[in-house]
Amino acid sequence: MKDLKTESIVGKTIKAASLRGMKGYDDEPYIDIDFTDGTKITIVSSYGGYTGESEDEYPSYICIRERLK
């Protein structure tokens, strides 16, 4: 899976979107998005790595990734 730039999805039309969890956990950190041009991506949220600078104890992150086939 490789990271994508946000510009790579600007202007595209969403065909379908679904939340995906992690087996054995109640977290739902992924959203899979299919676009009408055939592009498929996953938006991934995560947290961790204490910095002392975050609103909560651990910082949160979000990134766009190419979907695994």
MARTI-96875 format. One record per residue (C-alpha): x, y, z; residue in one letter; residue number from 1. Coordinates in nm, 2 decimals, always signed. Example, Ala and Ser with C-alpha at 12.3 -4.5 7.8 and 13.67 -1.06 7.14 Angstrom:
BEGIN
+1.23,-0.45,+0.78,A,1 $
+1.37,-0.11,+0.71,S,2 $
END
This chain:
BEGIN
+0.00,+0.00,+0.00,M,1 $
+0.14,+0.34,-0.09,K,2 $
+0.05,+0.68,+0.04,D,3 $
-0.13,+0.91,-0.21,L,4 $
-0.15,+1.29,-0.22,K,5 $
-0.49,+1.45,-0.14,T,6 $
-0.48,+1.61,-0.49,E,7 $
-0.51,+1.27,-0.64,S,8 $
-0.88,+1.25,-0.55,I,9 $
-0.99,+1.61,-0.60,V,10 $
-1.27,+1.64,-0.85,G,11 $
-1.34,+1.26,-0.86,K,12 $
-1.70,+1.13,-0.81,T,13 $
-1.76,+0.88,-0.53,I,14 $
-1.94,+0.57,-0.64,K,15 $
-1.94,+0.38,-0.30,A,16 $
-1.79,+0.41,+0.05,A,17 $
-1.78,+0.17,+0.34,S,18 $
-1.63,+0.16,+0.69,L,19 $
-1.40,-0.13,+0.77,R,20 $
-1.30,-0.25,+1.11,G,21 $
-1.01,-0.46,+1.25,M,22 $
-1.08,-0.83,+1.31,K,23 $
-1.13,-0.89,+1.69,G,24 $
-1.16,-0.52,+1.78,Y,25 $
-1.44,-0.26,+1.78,D,26 $
-1.22,+0.00,+1.60,D,27 $
-1.33,+0.11,+1.26,E,28 $
-1.02,+0.30,+1.14,P,29 $
-1.06,+0.25,+0.76,Y,30 $
-1.30,+0.39,+0.50,I,31 $
-1.28,+0.23,+0.16,D,32 $
-1.39,+0.46,-0.13,I,33 $
-1.46,+0.36,-0.49,D,34 $
-1.47,+0.63,-0.75,F,35 $
-1.66,+0.62,-1.08,T,36 $
-1.33,+0.62,-1.28,D,37 $
-1.23,+0.29,-1.12,G,38 $
-0.99,+0.44,-0.86,T,39 $
-1.01,+0.26,-0.52,K,40 $
-0.86,+0.41,-0.21,I,41 $
-0.86,+0.36,+0.17,T,42 $
-0.85,+0.65,+0.41,I,43 $
-0.67,+0.53,+0.73,V,44 $
-0.69,+0.69,+1.07,S,45 $
-0.45,+0.61,+1.35,S,46 $
-0.30,+0.75,+1.67,Y,47 $
+0.00,+0.71,+1.88,G,48 $
+0.35,+0.83,+1.95,G,49 $
+0.32,+1.06,+2.25,Y,50 $
+0.45,+1.41,+2.17,T,51 $
+0.32,+1.62,+2.46,G,52 $
+0.19,+1.87,+2.19,E,53 $
-0.14,+1.70,+2.11,S,54 $
-0.50,+1.79,+2.22,E,55 $
-0.53,+1.44,+2.37,D,56 $
-0.26,+1.22,+2.52,E,57 $
-0.16,+1.08,+2.18,Y,58 $
-0.18,+1.26,+1.85,P,59 $
-0.42,+1.13,+1.58,S,60 $
-0.34,+1.10,+1.21,Y,61 $
-0.52,+1.05,+0.88,I,62 $
-0.38,+0.95,+0.55,C,63 $
-0.50,+0.83,+0.20,I,64 $
-0.36,+0.50,+0.07,R,65 $
-0.39,+0.30,-0.25,E,66 $
-0.62,+0.01,-0.18,R,67 $
-0.46,-0.34,-0.16,L,68 $
-0.60,-0.57,-0.42,K,69 $
END
